[in-house]
Each structure stands twice: as C-alpha cells, then as structure tokens.
Amino acid sequence: MTDRHDPHDLYRFVQAQQDDYAQALAEIRRGRKTSHWI
C-alpha cells in the first residue's frame, strides 16, 4: 500500500523478507548459514 510517507512503497521489501528474518537470525547466532535467505 502506497501512502504519502512511503510514496515508492519501499516497505514491500521489508515485508518480503519478514518470514526469513527469524531463520536468518538463528543461523547467524549459530555461526553457520544453512539455508537461503536474502
């Protein structure tokens, strides 16, 4: 959704990665990347 505070709808990039965040953070904490994430 585009609004006057985000006229280019940049939040869509945050939303696209939101599901991968927990997985990525867990891998970073373990010190080893085992899956694909942006």
BABA-844254 format. One record per residue (C-alpha): residue number from 1; chain; x, y, z. Coordinates in pm, 1 decimal, m for minus. Each point is the difference from the previous one (the first is absolute). Last residue first. Layout:
// residues N
num/chaine/x/y/z
NUM/A/X/Y/Z
...
//
This chain:
// residues 38
num/chaine/x/y/z
38/A/1825.4/m1253.3/115.7
37/A/m47.8/m347.6/139.0
36/A/107.4/m346.0/m103.7
35/A/66.0/m260.3/266.5
34/A/289.3/m136.3/204.0
33/A/197.8/308.8/101.4
32/A/224.0/m79.5/293.6
31/A/97.9/198.7/306.9
30/A/m284.3/m130.2/216.2
29/A/m109.4/358.8/70.2
28/A/11.6/80.7/m370.3
27/A/m209.8/m307.3/m75.7
26/A/m262.5/99.2/256.2
25/A/m11.3/353.3/m138.7
24/A/m48.8/m127.3/m353.7
23/A/m284.7/m230.0/102.3
22/A/m173.1/274.0/199.3
21/A/34.9/248.4/m285.9
20/A/m118.9/m226.1/m282.2
19/A/m372.1/71.1/46.6
18/A/61.4/375.4/7.2
17/A/201.6/12.2/m320.2
16/A/m280.0/87.6/m243.1
15/A/m163.2/227.6/257.6
14/A/314.6/207.5/36.1
13/A/26.0/30.1/m376.9
12/A/m367.0/101.0/m27.0
11/A/76.5/282.1/244.6
10/A/155.0/187.1/m292.5
9/A/m346.2/90.8/m129.8
8/A/140.1/279.2/m217.2
7/A/m215.0/272.5/160.7
6/A/84.3/m118.0/352.0
5/A/m118.2/276.4/232.2
4/A/m264.7/123.2/m245.9
3/A/m147.0/m346.4/m32.2
2/A/53.4/m303.8/m217.0
1/A/m143.2/m333.6/103.7
//
